[in-house]
């Protein structure tokens, strides 16, 4: 569960969450970061030391880089595990997700 609050005298908001009975944690967010960004495409590349995740927005007028996230290989393993766990929970609640064919979106 996420709870947002604005920190007085600051342009930084704070988020707090409690998960599976764990201790409450908080993190600070730069202005606008807590709003998130929409992405409908992604590129993944790697070096020996890091994985690079480029989140893209593909629209009729072209493709734009929305965000770039770089993580260590060890953290990437944790990300993959968390994504698989959350997809399993999502499908248990809402039914199987069928992935669309790989390729560029078709705009009409």
HELIX and SHEET records of a PDB file:
HELIX    1   1 UNK A   33  UNK A   35  5                                   3    
HELIX    2   2 UNK A   73  UNK A   94  1                                  22    
SHEET    1   A 3 UNK A   2  UNK A   6  0                                        
SHEET    2   A 3 UNK A  13  UNK A  17 -1                                        
SHEET    3   A 3 UNK A  25  UNK A  29 -1                                        
SHEET    1   B 3 UNK A  41  UNK A  46  0                                        
SHEET    2   B 3 UNK A  51  UNK A  59 -1                                        
SHEET    3   B 3 UNK A  62  UNK A  71 -1                                        
END                                                                             
